Amino acid sequence: MLLLSLLKTKKKMIPFDQKFHTVPGFVQTQEKGSALANSQREIYTMQDIISTIGSLKLFAQTSNSIPVTATTVETTVIDGGVGTLSVPANGFQVGDSFSAVLSGIISSANNETIRIKVKSGSIILGDSGLISLPTTTNKHWDLQIHFTVRSIGGPGVAQIMTSGALTYSKDSSNAFEGQDFSSLNNTTFDTTIANGLDITVQWGSNNAINNIYSQIFILNKIY
């Protein structure tokens, strides 16, 4: 699992009716008005703005993932990149929503199965179940994932809803096929601890033909 820096740095939350006048950071503004103005003045930085509205660009993978080949061991399809895949303890807010896009290359023998999981550590946030595949040979695949934090707290209180859709093209007629899934975790999801996103795959057999890796993985915060 890939754990990077913090998703959010908790600073001051900016009221929605606040007004802004910008000056360079080295300019002292705290005591440059009347006593009344100074008592009502608050200084915010760009980091405070990011902390209030959230960062939209979270992570972009910059190299192919390690191929998952001829094994039944559950294995990540994420590799290194820029940005962050982790959220600090108590860093989630109700309504926080994210979108992940993955694509890459897949080969599979006929009627082989693959299973995709969206995870934070050992906690399963989304599960595709077993997906039966046709014969594919170096075909493109695409995975779209969306998830929303419905409530925050410890296990049994926090809730996260995850949905996903896998599409791929098969050798026969080069037609597109796929499968979608959705999962609600309201039992083990925990926002009071640090969470780190991982996406794994697991083949149903160790057939030497079975092979999958990602070329692109992008994670964005959409709300």
C-alpha positions as CSV (number, residue, x, y, z in Angstrom):
1,M,0.0,0.0,0.0
2,L,1.2,3.4,-0.9
3,L,1.2,6.0,1.9
4,L,2.4,9.5,1.2
5,S,2.0,12.9,2.9
6,L,-1.1,14.3,4.5
7,L,-4.2,15.0,2.4
8,K,-5.1,18.1,4.4
9,T,-3.1,20.3,6.8
10,K,-5.6,21.5,9.3
11,K,-5.4,25.3,9.6
12,K,-8.0,27.9,10.3
13,M,-11.4,27.4,8.6
14,I,-12.4,30.6,6.8
15,P,-16.0,31.9,7.3
16,F,-18.0,32.0,4.0
17,D,-18.8,35.8,4.4
18,Q,-15.1,36.7,5.0
19,K,-13.6,39.5,2.7
20,F,-10.1,39.3,1.3
21,H,-7.4,41.9,0.5
22,T,-4.1,40.4,-0.5
23,V,-0.6,41.7,0.2
24,P,2.8,40.0,0.1
25,G,3.6,37.7,3.0
26,F,6.3,40.0,4.4
27,V,4.0,43.0,4.8
28,Q,2.8,43.4,8.4
29,T,-0.9,44.1,8.5
30,Q,-2.0,43.1,12.0
31,E,-1.6,46.5,13.6
32,K,-2.1,48.9,10.7
33,G,-5.6,50.2,11.5
34,S,-7.8,51.5,14.3
35,A,-8.3,49.5,17.5
36,L,-11.7,48.5,16.3
37,A,-10.4,47.3,12.9
38,N,-7.5,45.4,14.5
39,S,-9.9,43.7,16.8
40,Q,-12.0,42.4,13.9
41,R,-9.0,41.6,11.6
42,E,-7.9,38.0,11.0
43,I,-5.0,36.9,8.9
44,Y,-5.4,33.9,6.5
45,T,-2.9,32.3,4.2
46,M,-3.3,30.3,1.0
47,Q,-2.9,27.2,3.1
48,D,-5.9,28.2,5.1
49,I,-7.9,28.6,1.8
50,I,-6.8,25.1,0.7
51,S,-7.8,23.8,4.2
52,T,-11.2,25.3,3.9
53,I,-12.2,24.3,0.3
54,G,-10.0,21.3,0.0
55,S,-7.4,20.5,-2.6
56,L,-8.8,19.2,-5.9
57,K,-5.6,17.5,-7.2
58,L,-4.6,14.7,-4.9
59,F,-2.4,12.2,-6.7
60,A,-1.2,11.3,-10.2
61,Q,0.8,8.1,-10.9
62,T,3.9,8.7,-12.9
63,S,5.0,5.2,-13.9
64,N,3.4,1.9,-14.8
65,S,2.5,-0.3,-11.8
66,I,4.3,-3.7,-11.3
67,P,2.4,-6.3,-13.4
68,V,0.3,-8.8,-11.4
69,T,1.0,-12.0,-13.3
70,A,0.3,-15.7,-12.7
71,T,-0.5,-15.3,-9.0
72,T,-3.5,-15.5,-6.7
73,V,-1.9,-13.1,-4.2
74,E,-3.9,-9.9,-3.7
75,T,-1.6,-7.1,-5.1
76,T,-1.8,-3.4,-5.5
77,V,-2.1,-1.8,-9.0
78,I,-0.9,1.5,-7.8
79,D,2.7,2.8,-8.3
80,G,4.6,5.9,-7.4
81,G,3.6,9.4,-8.3
82,V,3.1,12.9,-7.1
83,G,0.6,14.0,-4.5
84,T,-0.9,12.1,-1.6
85,L,-3.1,9.1,-1.0
86,S,-3.5,9.5,2.7
87,V,-5.8,11.3,5.1
88,P,-4.7,12.1,8.7
89,A,-6.8,11.1,11.7
90,N,-10.0,13.2,11.9
91,G,-9.1,14.7,8.5
92,F,-12.4,13.6,6.8
93,Q,-15.5,15.7,6.8
94,V,-19.1,14.7,6.0
95,G,-19.7,14.9,2.3
96,D,-16.0,14.6,1.3
97,S,-16.2,13.0,-2.2
98,F,-13.4,11.6,-4.4
99,S,-13.0,10.3,-7.9
100,A,-10.3,7.8,-9.1
101,V,-9.5,6.9,-12.6
102,L,-7.2,4.0,-13.6
103,S,-6.4,2.5,-16.9
104,G,-3.8,0.0,-18.2
105,I,-3.3,-3.3,-20.0
106,I,-4.8,-6.7,-19.2
107,S,-4.4,-10.3,-20.6
108,S,-6.5,-13.2,-19.3
109,A,-7.4,-16.7,-20.2
110,N,-11.1,-17.5,-21.0
111,N,-13.3,-17.7,-17.9
112,E,-10.6,-16.6,-15.5
113,T,-11.8,-14.4,-12.6
114,I,-10.4,-11.2,-11.1
115,R,-11.5,-9.3,-8.0
116,I,-10.9,-5.6,-7.4
117,K,-10.8,-4.0,-3.9
118,V,-10.7,-0.4,-2.8
119,K,-9.0,-0.4,0.6
120,S,-7.5,1.6,3.4
121,G,-5.0,-0.7,5.1
122,S,-7.0,-3.9,5.8
123,I,-10.3,-2.0,5.7
124,I,-12.3,-2.8,2.5
125,L,-14.1,0.3,1.2
126,G,-15.3,-1.2,-2.1
127,D,-15.4,-4.7,-3.5
128,S,-16.2,-5.8,-7.1
129,G,-16.7,-9.4,-6.2
130,L,-15.5,-12.0,-8.7
131,I,-15.5,-10.7,-12.3
132,S,-15.5,-13.5,-15.0
133,L,-13.3,-12.5,-17.9
134,P,-13.2,-13.6,-21.5
135,T,-10.0,-14.2,-23.5
136,T,-8.0,-10.9,-23.6
137,T,-4.6,-10.3,-25.0
138,N,-2.9,-7.0,-24.2
139,K,-6.2,-5.2,-24.1
140,H,-6.9,-1.8,-22.5
141,W,-8.9,-1.7,-19.3
142,D,-10.4,1.3,-17.5
143,L,-11.7,1.6,-13.9
144,Q,-13.8,4.5,-12.6
145,I,-14.3,4.8,-8.9
146,H,-16.3,7.3,-6.8
147,F,-16.6,7.4,-3.0
148,T,-18.3,9.7,-0.5
149,V,-18.0,10.0,3.2
150,R,-21.5,9.8,4.6
151,S,-20.7,10.2,8.3
152,I,-17.5,10.4,10.4
153,G,-16.4,8.8,13.6
154,G,-15.2,5.4,14.7
155,P,-16.2,1.9,13.4
156,G,-19.9,1.5,13.4
157,V,-20.5,5.2,13.2
158,A,-18.5,6.3,10.2
159,Q,-19.9,5.4,6.7
160,I,-18.4,5.6,3.2
161,M,-20.2,4.7,0.0
162,T,-18.1,3.4,-2.9
163,S,-19.1,2.7,-6.5
164,G,-17.0,1.5,-9.4
165,A,-17.1,0.3,-13.0
166,L,-14.5,-1.8,-14.8
167,T,-14.5,-1.9,-18.6
168,Y,-12.2,-3.8,-21.0
169,S,-12.1,-5.0,-24.6
170,K,-11.9,-8.7,-25.4
171,D,-10.2,-10.5,-28.2
172,S,-13.4,-11.8,-29.8
173,S,-14.7,-9.0,-32.0
174,N,-12.7,-6.5,-29.9
175,A,-16.0,-5.8,-28.1
176,F,-16.2,-3.8,-24.8
177,E,-17.4,-5.6,-21.7
178,G,-17.5,-4.7,-18.1
179,Q,-19.0,-4.9,-14.6
180,D,-20.0,-2.3,-12.1
181,F,-20.2,-2.5,-8.3
182,S,-21.2,-0.5,-5.2
183,S,-20.4,-1.0,-1.5
184,L,-21.4,0.7,1.7
185,N,-19.0,0.3,4.6
186,N,-20.8,1.3,7.9
187,T,-19.0,-1.2,10.1
188,T,-15.2,-1.0,9.9
189,F,-14.6,2.4,8.3
190,D,-12.9,4.7,10.8
191,T,-12.2,8.4,10.3
192,T,-10.5,8.8,13.7
193,I,-7.4,7.1,12.4
194,A,-5.2,7.8,9.5
195,N,-6.4,6.4,6.2
196,G,-4.4,5.5,3.1
197,L,-6.0,4.6,-0.2
198,D,-5.0,1.4,-2.0
199,I,-6.5,-0.4,-5.0
200,T,-5.8,-4.1,-5.3
201,V,-6.5,-6.9,-7.7
202,Q,-6.6,-10.7,-7.2
203,W,-6.7,-13.4,-9.8
204,G,-8.7,-16.5,-9.3
205,S,-5.9,-18.7,-10.5
206,N,-2.2,-18.6,-11.3
207,N,-2.6,-19.1,-15.0
208,A,0.5,-17.8,-16.7
209,I,-1.6,-15.9,-19.2
210,N,-3.2,-13.7,-16.5
211,N,-1.6,-10.3,-16.3
212,I,-2.7,-6.8,-15.4
213,Y,-1.0,-3.5,-14.7
214,S,-2.0,0.2,-14.6
215,Q,-0.5,2.9,-16.7
216,I,-2.6,5.8,-15.3
217,F,-4.0,6.4,-11.9
218,I,-5.4,9.9,-11.0
219,L,-7.2,10.8,-7.8
220,N,-9.2,14.0,-7.4
221,K,-11.3,15.4,-4.6
222,I,-14.6,16.4,-6.2
223,Y,-16.4,17.8,-3.2
